[in-house]
């Protein structure tokens, strides 16, 4: 079986015959976790039917720039303390237990670089919700609270050159000058990446993002 097809089948299996399940996908900035999450939601939808899976990224819980200025953390936007981790954990709890009505969740508008309220929806038909973000495996109380709501967490990694290039391109695409983008990747994103990479040993599975797809290492720390 193709590695990606196995991942899709295993994502479905997380639900089993139980209630709604949450699969987390962690990884450093630019590792490919969003691409994997979206691809899985699409493939699971093909296999199980539309609205059987939903995608709620952690990015919607970025603090807005007004709060970052108040806190003095705008210059390190993307670090753990620049997210509403408690709000994220609370939303995961709601996703797990509120299954009778549509549940609206915040998204993140890349062009504005700001969270956007109620941009996403988890329909009542969703049996699997895939969430992804940098800090799902961070060993701190509030992030552990979020992790406790997830049935499993997979960790995505890729080679450093590819990851850095992706980040520079992303920053340029959404408004930074190339020199500023490279400096931000080196000075801000890299610190976050080092922190996140150290959490990979807590993952249930490690997946490598390659130029042609996904290499499932099938590794478990459990």
C-alpha positions in Angstrom: 0.0 0.0 0.0 1.2 3.5 -0.8 2.4 5.3 2.4 -0.1 8.1 2.0 -3.0 5.6 1.5 -1.9 3.8 4.7 -1.9 7.1 6.6 -5.4 7.8 5.4 -6.6 4.3 6.4 -4.9 4.6 9.8 -6.5 8.0 10.3 -9.9 6.5 9.7 -9.1 3.6 12.1 -8.5 6.1 14.9 -12.2 6.7 15.0 -13.1 3.0 15.1 -16.7 2.5 16.4 -16.3 5.1 19.1 -17.4 8.7 19.3 -15.7 11.6 17.4 -11.9 11.4 17.4 -9.2 14.0 17.1 -5.9 13.4 15.3 -3.2 15.9 15.9 -0.4 16.6 13.4 2.6 18.4 14.9 5.8 19.6 13.3 8.2 22.6 13.0 7.2 25.6 10.9 7.4 24.7 7.2 7.6 21.0 7.8 4.5 20.2 5.7 2.0 19.5 8.4 -0.8 21.7 6.9 -0.4 20.0 3.5 -0.6 16.6 5.1 -3.7 17.6 7.2 -5.5 19.0 4.2 -4.6 16.0 2.1 -5.8 13.6 4.7 -9.1 15.4 5.1 -9.7 15.3 1.4 -8.8 11.6 1.0 -10.8 10.6 4.1 -13.7 12.4 2.6 -13.4 10.4 -0.6 -13.3 7.2 1.3 -15.9 7.9 3.9 -18.1 10.6 2.4 -18.2 14.4 2.5 -18.1 16.1 5.9 -16.9 12.9 7.6 -13.6 14.6 8.4 -12.9 18.3 9.3 -9.7 20.4 9.7 -9.3 22.8 12.6 -5.7 24.1 12.8 -4.1 25.6 15.9 -3.3 28.8 13.8 -6.7 30.2 14.6 -5.6 30.6 18.2 -2.8 33.1 17.4 -3.2 36.1 19.6 -4.1 39.2 17.5 -1.4 41.8 16.9 -3.2 44.2 19.3 -2.6 41.7 22.1 0.9 40.9 21.1 1.8 44.7 21.2 0.2 44.9 24.6 2.3 41.9 25.8 5.4 43.1 24.1 5.7 39.8 22.0 5.0 41.0 18.5 8.6 40.6 17.5 8.4 36.8 18.3 5.0 36.1 16.8 4.6 32.4 16.4 6.4 31.4 19.7 4.3 29.4 22.2 3.4 32.4 24.3 1.9 34.1 21.4 -1.0 31.6 21.2 -4.2 31.3 23.2 -3.3 27.8 24.3 -6.1 27.6 26.9 -8.6 28.6 24.3 -7.3 26.0 21.9 -7.5 23.3 24.6 -11.1 24.4 25.3 -12.0 24.2 21.7 -10.7 20.7 21.4 -12.8 19.7 24.3 -15.9 21.2 22.6 -15.0 19.4 19.4 -14.9 16.1 21.2 -18.2 16.5 23.1 -20.4 18.8 21.1 -21.5 16.6 18.2 -25.1 17.4 17.7 -24.8 20.9 16.1 -22.3 22.7 13.9 -19.3 24.0 15.9 -17.6 27.1 14.6 -13.9 27.6 15.2 -11.4 30.4 14.4 -9.2 30.3 11.4 -6.1 32.3 10.4 -6.0 34.8 7.5 -2.5 34.6 6.0 -2.9 37.8 4.0 -3.7 39.8 7.2 -1.6 37.6 9.4 -4.5 37.6 11.9 -6.9 35.1 13.4 -10.4 35.2 12.0 -13.4 34.3 14.2 -15.8 31.5 13.2 -14.0 31.0 9.9 -14.2 27.2 10.2 -16.9 24.7 10.9 -17.0 21.2 12.3 -20.3 19.7 11.0 -22.3 17.3 13.2 -21.4 14.5 10.6 -17.7 14.8 11.3 -16.3 11.7 13.0 -12.7 12.7 12.6 -11.2 16.1 13.2 -7.6 16.8 12.2 -5.9 19.6 14.1 -2.3 20.6 13.4 0.2 23.0 14.8 3.7 23.5 16.1 3.2 22.9 19.8 0.9 20.0 20.2 3.6 18.0 22.0 5.1 20.7 24.1 5.7 19.5 27.6 4.0 22.4 29.5 0.8 22.2 31.4 -1.5 24.1 29.1 -0.2 22.3 26.0 -0.5 19.0 27.8 -4.2 19.9 28.3 -4.6 20.3 24.6 -2.7 17.0 23.9 -5.0 15.1 26.3 -8.0 15.8 24.0 -6.3 14.2 21.0 -6.5 10.4 20.3 -3.1 10.4 18.6 -0.5 12.9 17.4 1.7 12.4 14.4 4.9 14.4 13.8 5.9 15.6 10.4 9.5 16.4 9.5 11.5 17.3 6.4 15.1 18.3 5.6 16.1 21.7 6.9 17.0 23.3 3.6 13.6 22.5 2.2 11.8 23.7 5.4 13.7 27.0 5.5 13.1 27.6 1.8 9.3 27.0 2.3 9.2 29.5 5.1 11.0 32.2 3.2 8.7 31.8 0.3 5.7 31.9 2.6 6.8 35.1 4.3 7.6 36.8 0.9 4.2 35.7 -0.5 2.4 37.3 2.4 4.2 40.6 2.3 7.7 40.5 3.7 10.7 41.7 1.7 13.0 38.8 0.9 15.8 40.0 3.2 13.4 40.5 6.0 11.8 37.1 5.3 15.2 35.4 5.5 16.1 37.2 8.7 12.7 36.3 10.3 13.3 32.6 9.4 16.8 32.6 10.9 16.0 34.7 14.0 12.5 33.8 15.0 11.2 30.7 13.1 14.4 28.7 13.8 14.1 29.1 17.5 10.6 27.8 17.4 11.6 25.0 15.1 14.4 23.9 17.5 11.8 23.8 20.3 9.3 21.8 18.3 11.8 19.3 16.9 12.8 18.3 20.4 9.2 17.1 21.0 9.2 14.5 18.2 10.0 11.7 20.7 6.5 12.2 22.2 4.7 11.5 19.0 2.8 8.4 18.2 4.2 8.4 14.6 6.9 10.2 12.6 6.3 11.0 9.0 8.8 12.5 6.6 7.7 15.1 4.0 9.7 14.4 0.8 9.7 16.1 -2.6 7.4 13.4 -3.9 5.0 12.7 -1.0 5.3 11.1 2.4 7.6 8.5 3.9 5.9 6.9 6.9 8.5 5.8 9.4 5.9 3.9 11.3 7.7 4.8 14.6 6.0 4.9 17.9 7.3 6.3 21.2 4.4 4.7 23.1 
